[in-house]
Amino acid sequence: QSVLTQPPSASGTPGQRVTISCSGSNSNIGTSTVNWYQQLPGAAPKLLIYSNNQRPSGVPDRFSASKSGSSVSLAISGLQSEDEADYYCATWDDTLFGGGTKLTVL
Amino acid sequence: EVQLLESGGALVQPGGSLRLSCAASGFTFSSYALGWVRQAPGKGLEWVSAINDRGGDTYYADSVKGRFTISRDNSKNTLSLQMNSLRADDTAVYYCTRRSQYYNSWYTDSWGQGTLVTVSS
């Protein structure tokens, strides 16, 4: 069980906006940046957001993230079927990962 | 295009050893920090080890410290992970990763496809 707490599952319908939370503490998220990764079924993880809210080139602007204190949130707007995947938050320069959230598109 | 190609995964008995390799291409290998992240079957991601661009600084998760050794050969664009005293809980897909820096923080901008290590008798 990770010290970064993510809900095991989340769901939404196409077009909807969903958020995935990641809760830590002052000793991790509170003092370090957070990155987010998407892992499609059967694939390797892929960088989604780095340094709290920076989007790499090629990642749609439907994906955004925010940080408040020792918690962060990933938001996906205009949900699409291809967004169905596992999502992981990470901090401490990616030496600490959250447990992951399985997103289902209904 | 950045490519990271792992090899060396296998079935090994508890207490045994294994060496993973990662062949990199598509970028200036010697300019990047690299690492390994693993994922046990049906589980989440776990950071294993990292090494800086020149290979002089290495870092390990507590769970593998003293048993695993990360190294790199910048002349051959190859990253390695020597795993000794393997245990059943080391069973996982091992991903080779490229690390990038943004101001004072690091992130993983590229992942290999992974290689499966199974520790079982």
Interface residues (C-beta under 8 A of the other chain):
Chain A: S2 S32 T33 N35 Y37 Q39 A44 P45 K46 L47 Y50 S51 Q54 P56 Y88 A90 D93 D94 T95 L96 F97 G98 G99 G100
Chain B: G35 V37 G44 L45 E46 W47 A50 Y59 A61 Y95 R99 S100 Y102 Y103 S105 W106 Y107 T108 D109 S110 W111 G112 Q113 G114
